[in-house]
Amino acid sequence: MYINAKKMNLSNIQNENSLYNFITIIKSVNSIFAGLYEIALKRDIYKNIDILLIFDLIKLFQNHL
């Protein structure tokens, strides 16, 4: 479903909203992980670097636990 939405260029998928939503949700579980990746996301956006896909961030979080 995510891949289909990305192909359709839906704004909530194309930009960083899904990443920020996930980071906000996991703050209560692991605030250090969430804080680090929020800073990294903001840095990448500011420097115009390709940002992680939501799948990648979820996998990183799963491996971190």
N, C-alpha and C positions, 0 to 999 in steps of 0.2 A: 504494500500500500504506500509506504514512504517513497519507494523508488518511482512509482507511478505519479505521485504528487510532485516529486522533484522534476520529472520529465514534463509535467504540465506547467512548470514555472510558477507554482503557487507561492505567494509572497511569504507565508508563514514557514515554508520549507526552504525557499531559496535564501533567505537571509538567516541571521543568527538567532531568531526567536526560539526555535526548538532547543538550541543549545543553552540559552539563558533559562528557559523553562526547566530543563533537566537539572541544571546547576542549582537553581532555586529549590527544587524539590529535594535534592540530596544534601543540602546544607544541614538539615536536621540529623542526618545519618553520619555525615563526615564533613564537618565544616572546614577542615584543613584542605582536603582534596578539592572541595567546591571552591574555596577561596583561591587556591593556586590556579585552577583551570579558568576561573572567571578573569583573573588578571592576565593569564596567557591569551584568552580569547580577546580581551580588550586590546592587548598589545598587537595581536595579529591583525585585528580590524584596523587599528591606527596605522600600522605599517603596510597595510594592503597586501598581507600575506594570505594565502589560501587557508581557510579555517577548517577545522575538523568536521567531519560528518557526524551526525548524531550517533550513528552506529559505532564509530570509532570511540567517541567519548563514553558511551555505555560500556563498551568492551574494556576500556582502560579502567573504568570504575569497578567493573566486575573483577578484574585481575588484581585491583588494589585491595579489595576486601579479602 
